[in-house]
């Protein structure tokens, strides 16, 4: 995954800095435990 830059997932995705798989993994992780912070 892209290094921490302060950009949102959407911005990173549009810039092609993260892949569909990266975004899917982040969403799946949030659904699995929505109390975990996104950082």
C-alpha positions in Angstrom: 0.0 0.0 0.0 1.1 3.6 -0.5 3.1 5.3 2.2 1.2 7.6 4.6 0.7 11.0 2.9 -2.4 12.5 4.4 -4.3 11.7 1.2 -7.7 9.9 1.3 -8.1 6.4 -0.1 -10.2 8.0 -2.9 -7.4 10.4 -3.8 -4.8 7.7 -3.8 -7.1 5.5 -5.9 -7.7 8.2 -8.5 -4.0 8.9 -8.6 -3.4 5.1 -9.2 -1.2 5.0 -6.0 -3.3 2.1 -4.7 -4.9 -0.8 -6.5 -8.4 -2.2 -6.4 -7.1 -5.0 -4.2 -5.7 -2.4 -1.7 -9.0 -0.6 -1.5 -11.0 -3.9 -1.2 -8.7 -5.0 1.6 -9.2 -1.7 3.5 -13.0 -2.0 3.1 -13.0 -5.6 4.1 -10.9 -4.8 7.2 -13.3 -2.1 8.2 -16.3 -4.3 7.9 -14.6 -7.0 9.9 -13.9 -4.6 12.8 -15.4 -1.1 12.4 -13.9 0.1 15.7 -10.4 -0.1 14.3 -9.1 3.3 13.1 -8.2 3.8 9.4 -4.7 5.1 10.1 
